[in-house]
Amino acid sequence: MEMYPSKFNKHLEKFKNIHKGQSGIFLAPGKSFTEEWDGPPNYTYYTDSVKATVNRMIYLNSRVANSVDYYFFGSEYNTHADWKQQIDEYCKRTPNIVKFASAYENGRSHKEINRGNIYQEQADELGALCWENNLEMFSNDIANYAVFGHSITFPIMQFLLYMGCNPIYLVGCDGGLTAGDNSNNSHIMSLWKVFKIWKNIEYKDVEIVSINPVSLKDLFRNVYISSS
């Protein structure tokens, strides 16, 4: 299947290989991380890597969310007033963190789609850079082709790969949609398997490592680290 051309991602071209030669770490709000660590982890995988996190990490582990390089969000921004307020406050107090907002999908604005995601105008007010998702195919050129969505985990992985990170460490990425439903989501797990096949074709030299994996156990290389 061919990649989906993007109308809205050209401004992302400046991120191509920006971190080439550096490791990256994706800190997701799964229980394997948020119930184990109440602050930044002390392992070298964390301290030495480009850091990206997502959504509810801002209140599940605010110390991590306040110290990352990149923050990704967008869904439910216009459906829950309290969540919108938390996002707004986080963006205001962390001006040095680059924010990415999911504001477009398959050539349409989420203002038009009206599913609750953030709009371009709202993202602009927060200083966030918007990106366009698609629901068909992963992208190895996110400036020209829309990023594969379904779960925000996949755009983040495509961003880190596009940025040149190698290896990429997964933390708290337990295979579900939210912190409350974060293990063995069958739909998400099937997409992770497709992602691995795609990654091994497009980025065959990039290693992905799961730290304390739950649902992703044995999909990538496993590493186990205790907080004690």
Wavefront OBJ file of the C-alpha trace (Angstrom):
o trace
v 0.000 0.000 0.000
v 1.281 3.459 -0.912
v 1.799 6.216 1.640
v -0.925 8.849 2.019
v 0.114 12.296 0.664
v -0.135 15.056 3.264
v -1.551 18.533 2.772
v -0.441 19.842 6.141
v 2.917 18.340 7.211
v 5.475 20.228 5.094
v 6.671 22.290 8.073
v 7.885 19.070 9.724
v 10.721 18.728 7.218
v 13.086 20.593 9.555
v 12.981 17.612 11.931
v 14.422 15.129 9.427
v 17.490 13.464 10.992
v 17.712 16.238 13.591
v 18.755 13.631 16.169
v 20.747 11.313 13.925
v 23.196 9.324 16.020
v 21.242 9.862 19.249
v 19.061 7.394 21.097
v 15.414 8.224 21.642
v 13.012 7.211 24.369
v 9.224 7.194 24.213
v 7.681 7.445 27.674
v 4.070 6.301 27.532
v 1.642 6.408 30.487
v 1.183 2.659 30.850
v 1.062 1.170 34.324
v 4.393 -0.627 33.891
v 5.936 2.847 34.092
v 3.554 5.123 35.992
v 3.035 2.659 38.850
v 6.766 1.950 39.101
v 8.210 5.466 38.919
v 6.957 8.666 40.556
v 9.621 10.782 38.859
v 12.215 10.523 36.099
v 13.857 7.073 35.978
v 17.540 6.930 36.837
v 18.694 4.529 34.127
v 21.067 5.712 31.424
v 18.571 4.841 28.680
v 16.560 7.801 29.979
v 19.256 10.300 30.837
v 21.162 9.873 27.570
v 18.201 9.907 25.152
v 16.004 12.348 23.284
v 12.760 12.184 25.266
v 9.179 12.151 24.017
v 5.975 11.694 25.965
v 2.283 11.930 25.425
v -1.131 12.928 26.713
v -1.795 12.051 30.361
v 1.804 11.828 31.442
v 1.365 15.486 32.437
v -0.521 14.390 35.543
v 0.478 10.727 35.944
v 4.151 11.688 36.190
v 4.476 15.449 35.868
v 8.200 15.433 36.670
v 8.820 13.383 33.541
v 6.424 15.461 31.453
v 8.181 18.641 32.527
v 11.622 17.392 31.484
v 11.086 15.876 28.022
v 12.105 17.285 24.661
v 8.826 16.569 22.855
v 5.194 16.305 23.928
v 2.434 14.870 21.709
v -1.291 15.409 22.221
v -4.541 16.284 20.470
v -7.363 13.831 21.155
v -10.251 14.740 23.482
v -9.056 18.337 23.709
v -12.528 19.606 22.840
v -14.554 16.949 24.638
v -13.329 17.330 28.237
v -12.991 20.844 29.666
v -10.784 19.747 32.559
v -8.395 17.963 30.168
v -8.250 21.027 27.924
v -7.386 23.165 30.944
v -4.560 20.810 31.964
v -3.117 20.872 28.457
v -3.336 24.671 28.299
v -1.592 25.077 31.644
v 1.108 22.551 30.745
v 1.883 24.303 27.458
v 2.146 27.674 29.183
v 4.542 26.506 31.892
v 6.845 24.486 29.595
v 7.739 26.851 26.725
v 11.031 25.057 26.028
v 9.353 21.726 25.254
v 8.366 21.242 21.611
v 4.696 20.306 21.320
v 3.029 18.421 18.482
v -0.756 18.399 18.089
v -2.885 15.994 16.067
v -5.128 18.461 14.213
v -5.656 16.830 10.806
v -6.674 13.430 9.465
v -6.839 12.184 5.882
v -6.742 15.666 4.397
v -9.345 17.188 6.725
v -9.152 19.432 9.772
v -10.416 18.045 13.054
v -12.536 21.174 13.241
v -14.378 19.750 10.234
v -14.272 16.141 11.437
v -15.639 17.244 14.837
v -14.486 14.223 16.834
v -13.012 16.206 19.706
v -9.388 16.635 18.616
v -7.645 19.986 18.821
v -7.982 22.476 15.942
v -5.132 24.254 14.152
v -6.184 27.633 15.604
v -6.148 26.254 19.139
v -2.771 24.595 18.635
v -1.355 27.873 17.311
v -2.411 29.629 20.503
v -0.496 27.028 22.524
v 2.601 27.209 20.318
v 2.128 23.602 19.174
v 3.043 22.272 15.736
v 0.237 20.389 14.025
v 0.507 17.158 12.118
v -1.774 15.163 9.834
v -2.653 11.532 10.468
v -3.972 8.967 8.059
v -5.647 5.634 8.806
v -4.103 3.532 6.043
v -0.291 3.453 5.970
v 2.829 4.285 7.964
v 5.069 7.089 6.692
v 8.848 7.254 6.344
v 8.613 10.840 5.074
v 6.308 12.650 7.462
v 6.807 16.056 5.830
v 5.230 14.831 2.599
v 3.088 11.888 3.656
v 0.589 11.767 6.506
v 1.556 9.876 9.636
v -0.237 6.623 10.432
v -2.542 7.082 13.416
v -5.203 4.966 15.195
v -3.224 5.345 18.444
v -0.945 8.269 19.243
v 1.852 5.782 19.945
v 2.372 5.227 16.222
v 2.814 8.881 15.199
v 5.406 9.255 17.951
v 7.350 6.260 16.673
v 7.262 7.602 13.106
v 8.463 11.000 14.354
v 11.386 9.487 16.302
v 12.399 7.372 13.318
v 12.178 10.392 10.983
v 14.301 12.385 13.441
v 17.045 9.765 13.128
v 16.920 8.294 16.636
v 18.648 4.939 17.056
v 18.048 2.968 19.188
v 14.548 3.821 20.373
v 13.475 2.737 23.858
v 9.837 2.095 24.729
v 8.773 2.724 28.323
v 5.233 2.276 29.635
v 4.027 1.312 26.181
v 1.768 -1.483 27.361
v -0.321 -1.986 24.270
v -3.515 -0.087 25.075
v -5.251 3.197 24.486
v -5.170 4.874 27.900
v -3.604 4.512 31.311
v -6.784 2.786 32.452
v -6.903 0.295 29.567
v -3.306 -0.423 28.880
v -2.646 -4.079 28.290
v -3.377 -6.521 25.472
v -5.672 -4.308 23.430
v -6.043 -6.666 20.482
v -6.504 -3.969 17.829
v -3.464 -1.991 18.953
v -1.374 -5.145 19.303
v -2.174 -6.179 15.735
v -1.028 -2.743 14.533
v 2.216 -3.037 16.501
v 2.969 -6.229 14.575
v 2.338 -4.419 11.293
v 4.522 -1.559 12.510
v 7.392 -3.972 13.186
v 7.191 -5.397 9.666
v 7.156 -1.879 8.188
v 10.000 -0.694 10.433
v 12.171 -3.643 9.452
v 11.767 -2.657 5.805
v 12.061 1.139 6.017
v 14.387 1.467 9.028
v 16.042 -1.927 9.169
v 19.130 -0.660 11.011
v 17.169 0.956 13.851
v 16.862 -1.096 17.019
v 13.776 -0.843 19.192
v 14.000 -1.914 22.827
v 11.093 -2.455 25.231
v 11.878 -1.636 28.859
v 9.832 -3.741 31.298
v 7.460 -4.799 28.500
v 3.944 -6.060 29.140
v 1.930 -6.592 25.958
v 4.947 -5.879 23.756
v 7.053 -8.599 25.381
v 9.262 -10.328 22.793
v 8.033 -8.142 19.931
v 11.268 -6.172 20.275
v 14.318 -6.737 22.489
v 13.319 -6.876 26.159
v 15.186 -5.079 28.960
v 14.123 -5.296 32.596
v 14.982 -2.569 35.093
v 13.696 -2.120 38.632
v 13.079 1.214 40.331
v 14.360 -0.169 43.635
l 1 2 3 4 5 6 7 8 9 10 11 12 13 14 15 16 17 18 19 20 21 22 23 24 25 26 27 28 29 30 31 32 33 34 35 36 37 38 39 40 41 42 43 44 45 46 47 48 49 50 51 52 53 54 55 56 57 58 59 60 61 62 63 64 65 66 67 68 69 70 71 72 73 74 75 76 77 78 79 80 81 82 83 84 85 86 87 88 89 90 91 92 93 94 95 96 97 98 99 100 101 102 103 104 105 106 107 108 109 110 111 112 113 114 115 116 117 118 119 120 121 122 123 124 125 126 127 128 129 130 131 132 133 134 135 136 137 138 139 140 141 142 143 144 145 146 147 148 149 150 151 152 153 154 155 156 157 158 159 160 161 162 163 164 165 166 167 168 169 170 171 172 173 174 175 176 177 178 179 180 181 182 183 184 185 186 187 188 189 190 191 192 193 194 195 196 197 198 199 200 201 202 203 204 205 206 207 208 209 210 211 212 213 214 215 216 217 218 219 220 221 222 223 224 225 226 227 228
